[in-house]
Amino acid sequence: MPESFNIQEFERAANRTGVFKGVEIDLLHETLLSWLSSPADPYTVLELRDGKTLAAFAIIGRVSGRESTFDIRYIVLDRDYRLPEVGRRLLAMIDDDLLSKGSYAVIRLETSTSKIGNAGAACYEEGGFKVIGHIVGYYGEQDDYYYLMKTVYKSRPEFSAPPSTEPQKQTTA
């Protein structure tokens, strides 16, 4: 954590996206205060900077009672840095950070159409996220709810198909 951490810098970046409402900025403020009082418990803040300028950030929290499951609480690209490579880099930083804490991680994200557009919908798909829930118009007209999930591994395990559930035919000689 930088010695001169500036919460307003993060709030300004979120505001500049145009996709966060006032109450969400208030919640961001509370989340950052919680992180400042106890970094990495329960939140991790990842920053992507262009020199001294905050270009993008993510806030991740471990899911209570789950050792390897994490929620992305915020993923924000400042409007001047809304580029596919910035979104991809931020998602890669999340993967790297979580894999530094364990051999695998389940990553969840609840979001909206407008927030997906902030980072770029293609970034999530390219980053391995799958949509496992979608509610049309949940946040209003043209602003749907999405639930995305992915799993990352340090060393991807080999998965095998489950055994067949069909009864085997008996042959007689």
ChimeraX attribute file (.defattr): number of C-alpha atoms within 10 A of each C-alpha:
attribute: neighborCount
match mode: 1-to-1
recipient: residues
	/A:1	11
	/A:2	5
	/A:3	5
	/A:4	6
	/A:5	11
	/A:6	10
	/A:7	14
	/A:8	10
	/A:9	12
	/A:10	22
	/A:11	18
	/A:12	13
	/A:13	20
	/A:14	24
	/A:15	18
	/A:16	15
	/A:17	20
	/A:18	13
	/A:19	17
	/A:20	16
	/A:21	10
	/A:22	10
	/A:23	9
	/A:24	15
	/A:25	16
	/A:26	12
	/A:27	11
	/A:28	20
	/A:29	16
	/A:30	13
	/A:31	18
	/A:32	22
	/A:33	13
	/A:34	15
	/A:35	19
	/A:36	17
	/A:37	9
	/A:38	12
	/A:39	14
	/A:40	14
	/A:41	12
	/A:42	14
	/A:43	22
	/A:44	23
	/A:45	19
	/A:46	17
	/A:47	17
	/A:48	18
	/A:49	12
	/A:50	10
	/A:51	7
	/A:52	7
	/A:53	11
	/A:54	17
	/A:55	21
	/A:56	26
	/A:57	23
	/A:58	19
	/A:59	20
	/A:60	23
	/A:61	21
	/A:62	22
	/A:63	17
	/A:64	9
	/A:65	7
	/A:66	9
	/A:67	13
	/A:68	17
	/A:69	17
	/A:70	20
	/A:71	17
	/A:72	19
	/A:73	19
	/A:74	20
	/A:75	22
	/A:76	28
	/A:77	26
	/A:78	23
	/A:79	17
	/A:80	11
	/A:81	19
	/A:82	18
	/A:83	15
	/A:84	15
	/A:85	13
	/A:86	19
	/A:87	26
	/A:88	18
	/A:89	15
	/A:90	24
	/A:91	21
	/A:92	13
	/A:93	17
	/A:94	22
	/A:95	20
	/A:96	14
	/A:97	15
	/A:98	24
	/A:99	17
	/A:100	12
	/A:101	11
	/A:102	12
	/A:103	13
	/A:104	20
	/A:105	22
	/A:106	19
	/A:107	23
	/A:108	22
	/A:109	19
	/A:110	18
	/A:111	20
	/A:112	22
	/A:113	18
	/A:114	19
	/A:115	23
	/A:116	20
	/A:117	14
	/A:118	22
	/A:119	27
	/A:120	19
	/A:121	15
	/A:122	14
	/A:123	21
	/A:124	19
	/A:125	13
	/A:126	11
	/A:127	16
	/A:128	13
	/A:129	19
	/A:130	16
	/A:131	14
	/A:132	11
	/A:133	11
	/A:134	15
	/A:135	12
	/A:136	14
	/A:137	13
	/A:138	14
	/A:139	14
	/A:140	9
	/A:141	8
	/A:142	11
	/A:143	16
	/A:144	18
	/A:145	20
	/A:146	21
	/A:147	16
	/A:148	19
	/A:149	19
	/A:150	17
	/A:151	16
	/A:152	18
	/A:153	15
	/A:154	14
	/A:155	9
	/A:156	10
	/A:157	8
	/A:158	5
	/A:159	6
	/A:160	6
	/A:161	5
	/A:162	6
	/A:163	6
	/A:164	7
	/A:165	6
	/A:166	6
	/A:167	6
	/A:168	7
	/A:169	6
	/A:170	5
	/A:171	5
	/A:172	4
	/A:173	2
